Amino acid sequence: MTELNYALDTFYFLICGVLVMWMAAGFAMLEAGLVRSKNTAEILTKNVVLFAIACTMYLAIGYYIMYSSSAGGFLPSLGFLIGSENGVDAVLSGGDDAPYYSARADFFFQVVFVATAMSIVSGAVAERMKLWAFLAFAVVMTAFIYPIEGYWTWGGGWLSELGYSDYAGSGIVHLAGAAAALAGVLVLGPRKGKYGKNGAIYAIPGANMPLAALGTFILWMGWFGFNGGSELKVSDVASANNVAQVLLNTNAAAAGGVIAALILAKIWFRKADLTMALNGAIAGLVAITADPLSPTGLGATLIGAIGGLLVVAAIVMLDKIRIDDPVGAISAHGVAGIWGVMVVPFNNGDASFGAQLIGAIGIFAWVFIASLVVWLIIKAIMGVRVTEEEEYEGVDLAECGLEAYPEFTAGGGNK
């Protein structure tokens, strides 16, 4: 029976990792739908290549930093990654210390989380960043910045010792990605034509709402692996029941986020804004990710609904202070991520507001400051922004030499 449990939990872990990997397609479709047609090929290129970079850098460096360092400290050690699969012998002999899934399954599940954090950055800096500057940042983010704060938490570092609780990563993954994105946006500046004089804000509609909606549904589906896999096993009755509760709550929170965001958009803008509904779904999912196990289904719906309200307000507020985020990533993953982290103690008696607050501040501060330094170094070495002419013509032509919709555009697509 022990061998069967090992095989089942390993298989479950791998399938959940596949679902999270599918979220890369969700981010790609969502972002491709929310940018203008002249920038579509470049945003797709970023999403494909950042996933490859994340997998490679985390394999070579990041995983070891995050999980092979002495527990309790601030600074991790460096070294090489995965050794032999000696866990099989241990599980066959039994004992309390026997692993219950393959170490390689653990790596595969963790690496797709790293790619998710980096995908958040992609949409926020869309339509005006140099492709190779973005990819250079992806190398540092996935090899060092994310693994270090991941070590603090899931790797047994100081935040873990403090009692910080984050079941699947509202702070560790989503707030971290949003912090890196915010730093990049501040260095980069807004798109041309987004803001005018005297506080004027001009909408820049995306080119393909069906793609954006498809991307959101893919993310919604992938999140069942994101949160469900974070239970880490499914081969006993308690774990199986926990997984069922996690998936129920994940779905409920997304639904609550959609409904609340759409109602607020209707009241505020007098329109049923699809983009706000889509971001409401993502915000609800982000909010429940810190603890999708403890709440009831209705409690999860409420947590997601508040996330949906927050994301609408945050998108509007960021626009008012001229922080240009074409897809709302900073709001959906950052603001909703903070809410998700801070709401945990309401349902989980083992968590404390103090530890959660320190965790949120620590993660944001580290990722934001480290990312800001890296962005500024990249800017000094190679620049981060395309020329004004390239931005006007579209980064598809400037960076990729092709257009995503050549039959429907001429000279760089819609302006």
Backbone hydrogen bonds, N-H to C=O, Kabsch-Sander energy under -0.5 kcal/mol:
donor,donor_aa,acceptor,acceptor_aa,energy
5,N,1,M,-2.5
6,Y,2,T,-2.5
7,A,3,E,-2.3
8,L,4,L,-2.8
9,D,5,N,-3.0
10,T,6,Y,-2.0
11,F,7,A,-2.5
12,Y,8,L,-2.7
13,F,9,D,-2.3
14,L,10,T,-2.3
15,I,11,F,-2.6
16,C,12,Y,-2.4
17,G,13,F,-2.0
18,V,14,L,-2.1
19,L,15,I,-2.1
20,V,16,C,-2.2
21,M,17,G,-2.6
22,W,18,V,-2.0
23,M,19,L,-0.7
23,M,20,V,-1.0
24,A,21,M,-1.8
25,A,21,M,-0.5
25,A,22,W,-0.8
26,G,22,W,-1.3
27,F,23,M,-2.8
28,A,24,A,-2.1
29,M,25,A,-2.7
30,L,26,G,-2.8
31,E,27,F,-2.6
32,A,28,A,-2.3
33,G,29,M,-2.0
34,L,30,L,-1.5
35,V,31,E,-1.1
39,N,36,R,-2.3
40,T,37,S,-1.3
43,I,39,N,-1.5
44,L,40,T,-2.1
45,T,41,A,-2.3
46,K,42,E,-2.4
47,N,43,I,-1.8
48,V,44,L,-2.2
49,V,45,T,-2.6
50,L,46,K,-2.8
51,F,47,N,-1.1
52,A,48,V,-1.5
53,I,49,V,-2.7
54,A,50,L,-2.7
55,C,51,F,-2.3
56,T,52,A,-2.0
57,M,53,I,-3.0
58,Y,54,A,-2.2
59,L,55,C,-1.4
60,A,56,T,-2.2
61,I,57,M,-2.6
62,G,57,M,-1.9
63,Y,58,Y,-2.7
65,I,61,I,-1.9
66,M,62,G,-2.2
67,Y,63,Y,-2.1
68,S,64,Y,-2.2
72,G,156,G,-2.5
73,G,70,S,-0.8
86,N,84,S,-2.0
88,V,85,E,-1.2
90,A,86,N,-1.3
91,V,87,G,-2.5
92,L,88,V,-1.9
93,S,89,D,-1.6
94,G,90,A,-0.8
98,A,95,G,-1.3
106,D,102,S,-1.7
107,F,103,A,-2.1
108,F,104,R,-2.4
109,F,105,A,-2.3
110,Q,106,D,-2.4
111,V,107,F,-2.6
112,V,108,F,-1.2
113,F,109,F,-0.7
113,F,110,Q,-0.6
114,V,110,Q,-1.5
115,A,111,V,-1.8
116,T,112,V,-1.5
117,A,113,F,-2.1
118,M,114,V,-1.9
119,S,115,A,-2.1
120,I,116,T,-1.4
121,V,117,A,-0.7
121,V,118,M,-0.6
122,S,118,M,-1.0
123,G,119,S,-1.0
124,A,120,I,-0.9
125,V,121,V,-1.4
126,A,123,G,-1.2
128,R,125,V,-0.9
129,M,125,V,-0.8
130,K,384,V,-2.6
134,F,130,K,-1.9
135,L,131,L,-2.2
136,A,132,W,-1.9
137,F,133,A,-1.9
138,A,134,F,-2.1
139,V,135,L,-1.5
140,V,136,A,-1.3
141,M,137,F,-2.9
142,T,138,A,-2.3
143,A,139,V,-1.5
144,F,140,V,-2.4
145,I,140,V,-1.8
146,Y,141,M,-2.6
148,I,144,F,-2.1
149,E,145,I,-1.5
150,G,146,Y,-2.4
151,Y,147,P,-2.3
152,W,148,I,-1.7
153,T,149,E,-0.9
154,W,150,G,-0.8
155,G,150,G,-1.9
156,G,153,T,-1.2
157,G,151,Y,-2.3
158,W,73,G,-1.7
159,L,152,W,-0.5
160,S,152,W,-2.3
161,E,157,G,-2.2
162,L,158,W,-1.7
163,G,159,L,-1.0
163,G,160,S,-0.7
164,Y,159,L,-2.5
167,Y,290,A,-3.0
168,A,289,T,-1.7
173,V,169,G,-1.6
174,H,169,G,-2.2
175,L,170,S,-1.7
176,A,171,G,-1.4
177,G,173,V,-2.1
178,A,174,H,-2.3
179,A,175,L,-2.4
180,A,176,A,-2.1
181,A,177,G,-2.1
182,L,178,A,-2.7
183,A,179,A,-2.1
184,G,180,A,-1.9
185,V,181,A,-2.6
186,L,182,L,-2.3
187,V,183,A,-1.8
188,L,184,G,-2.3
189,G,185,V,-2.9
194,K,191,R,-1.8
196,G,200,A,-2.4
199,G,196,G,-0.6
200,A,197,K,-1.5
202,Y,194,K,-3.1
203,A,201,I,-0.5
207,A,35,V,-2.6
208,N,33,G,-2.1
212,A,208,N,-1.7
213,A,209,M,-2.7
214,L,210,P,-2.5
215,G,211,L,-2.8
216,T,212,A,-1.9
217,F,213,A,-2.2
218,I,214,L,-2.4
219,L,215,G,-2.4
220,W,216,T,-2.7
221,M,217,F,-2.5
222,G,218,I,-3.0
223,W,219,L,-1.9
224,F,221,M,-1.5
225,G,221,M,-0.5
225,G,222,G,-1.1
226,F,222,G,-1.8
227,N,223,W,-2.9
228,G,223,W,-0.5
228,G,224,F,-1.6
229,G,225,G,-2.0
231,E,228,G,-1.4
232,L,229,G,-1.9
240,A,236,D,-2.6
241,N,237,V,-2.4
242,N,238,A,-2.2
243,V,239,S,-2.6
244,A,240,A,-2.0
245,Q,241,N,-2.2
246,V,242,N,-2.7
247,L,243,V,-2.5
248,L,244,A,-2.2
249,N,245,Q,-2.7
250,T,246,V,-2.5
251,N,247,L,-2.2
252,A,248,L,-2.3
253,A,249,N,-2.5
254,A,250,T,-1.8
255,A,251,N,-2.1
256,G,252,A,-2.5
257,G,253,A,-2.3
258,V,254,A,-2.1
259,I,255,A,-2.2
260,A,256,G,-2.4
261,A,257,G,-2.2
262,L,258,V,-2.5
263,I,259,I,-2.3
264,L,260,A,-2.4
265,A,261,A,-2.4
266,K,262,L,-2.3
267,I,263,I,-2.3
268,W,264,L,-3.0
269,F,265,A,-3.1
270,R,265,A,-0.5
270,R,266,K,-1.1
271,K,265,A,-0.9
273,D,271,K,-1.6
274,L,272,A,-0.6
277,A,273,D,-1.8
278,L,274,L,-2.6
279,N,275,T,-2.2
280,G,276,M,-2.0
281,A,277,A,-1.9
282,I,278,L,-1.8
283,A,279,N,-2.8
284,G,280,G,-2.4
285,L,281,A,-2.1
286,V,282,I,-2.8
287,A,283,A,-2.6
288,I,284,G,-1.7
289,T,285,L,-0.9
289,T,286,V,-0.6
290,A,286,V,-0.5
290,A,287,A,-0.5
291,D,288,I,-1.0
300,A,296,T,-2.6
301,T,297,G,-1.9
302,L,298,L,-2.1
303,I,299,G,-2.4
304,G,300,A,-2.6
305,A,301,T,-2.4
306,I,302,L,-2.5
307,G,303,I,-1.9
308,G,304,G,-2.3
309,L,305,A,-2.2
310,L,306,I,-2.6
311,V,307,G,-2.2
312,V,308,G,-1.4
313,A,309,L,-2.0
314,A,310,L,-2.8
315,I,311,V,-2.3
316,V,312,V,-1.9
317,M,313,A,-2.5
318,L,314,A,-2.7
319,D,315,I,-1.6
320,K,316,V,-1.8
321,I,317,M,-1.4
322,R,319,D,-1.7
323,I,318,L,-2.9
324,D,322,R,-0.8
325,D,323,I,-0.8
328,G,325,D,-1.0
332,A,328,G,-2.7
333,H,329,A,-2.7
334,G,329,A,-0.6
334,G,330,I,-1.6
335,V,330,I,-1.1
336,A,331,S,-1.7
338,I,334,G,-2.3
339,W,335,V,-2.1
340,G,336,A,-2.5
341,V,337,G,-2.2
342,M,338,I,-2.5
343,V,339,W,-1.6
344,V,340,G,-0.5
344,V,341,V,-0.7
346,F,343,V,-1.4
347,N,343,V,-0.5
347,N,344,V,-1.8
348,N,344,V,-2.2
349,G,347,N,-0.6
351,A,348,N,-1.6
356,Q,352,S,-2.1
357,L,353,F,-2.6
358,I,354,G,-2.4
359,G,355,A,-2.3
360,A,356,Q,-2.6
361,I,357,L,-2.5
362,G,358,I,-3.0
363,I,359,G,-2.8
364,F,360,A,-2.3
365,A,361,I,-2.9
366,W,362,G,-2.3
367,V,363,I,-2.4
368,F,364,F,-2.9
369,I,365,A,-2.4
370,A,366,W,-2.6
371,S,367,V,-2.4
372,L,368,F,-2.6
373,V,369,I,-2.2
374,V,370,A,-2.1
375,W,371,S,-3.2
376,L,372,L,-2.4
377,I,373,V,-2.2
378,I,374,V,-2.7
379,K,375,W,-2.5
380,A,376,L,-2.1
381,I,377,I,-2.1
382,M,378,I,-3.0
383,G,378,I,-1.2
383,G,379,K,-0.5
386,V,128,R,-1.7
391,E,387,T,-2.5
392,Y,388,E,-2.0
393,E,389,E,-2.5
394,G,390,E,-1.9
396,D,38,K,-1.9
397,L,394,G,-0.5
398,A,394,G,-1.6
399,E,395,V,-2.7
400,C,395,V,-0.7
400,C,396,D,-1.8
401,G,396,D,-1.1
402,L,396,D,-1.2
404,A,37,S,-0.5
408,F,405,Y,-1.4
409,T,405,Y,-0.8
